[in-house]
Amino acid sequence: MPAANDIRKGQVIKHNGEPHLVMETQHRTPGNLRAFVQVKMRNLRYGKALDQRFASTDTIEVLPTERRTLEFSYADRDAFAFIDPSTYEQIELSAQTLGDVSNFLTPGGKVDVLFVDDKPITVELPSTVTLKIVESADGIRGDTTSNVQKPAKLETGLVIQVPLFVKEGELVRVSTADGAYMGRA
């Protein structure tokens, strides 16, 4: 097993029996104390971030990972089906595993899935997605003195704020980071 000095950003390590994604590492040697490695990591099962300090000589278990691009196929209650375009293998993920990612999934949309020991752990979306507005009130003429916005329901069920000129049936780009309107597609 590698020492704590060998941990790099992007690796998945086992800490307290759970897989954690390393987001940041810093090697520190304070004054006349022993060197240590400060690691910022995120628990892949629960999403909780934490800072952990390891002695530079500690051994850390690095888990084998694989990242695959999958295509969203359909949703059935609490299960979301994805297909690997190269092997046509179907993989089902629970709504709990997906979390808020399900608000941005449309049939045929591509996502990156991180596998640890051949088990899907996290789903990563592109930075923006294009979605269709299925329900939106009409803007009132003359109500344009400032950046006035109205709620709009998207095809996935997500409700976002859009400018008054955006109409029902239009395609809009939405940020997957915070669900904000980015513009028309």
Secondary structure as UniProt FT lines:
FT   HELIX           4..6
FT   TURN            9..10
FT   STRAND          12..15
FT   TURN            16..17
FT   STRAND          18..28
FT   TURN            31..32
FT   STRAND          36..43
FT   TURN            44..46
FT   STRAND          49..55
FT   TURN            56..57
FT   STRAND          61..62
FT   STRAND          65..76
FT   TURN            77..78
FT   STRAND          79..83
FT   TURN            85..87
FT   STRAND          90..94
FT   HELIX           95..98
FT   HELIX           99..104
FT   TURN            107..108
FT   STRAND          110..116
FT   TURN            117..118
FT   STRAND          119..124
FT   STRAND          128..136
FT   TURN            141..142
FT   STRAND          149..154
FT   TURN            155..156
FT   STRAND          159..163
FT   TURN            164..165
FT   TURN            168..169
FT   STRAND          171..175
FT   TURN            176..178
FT   STRAND          181..184
//
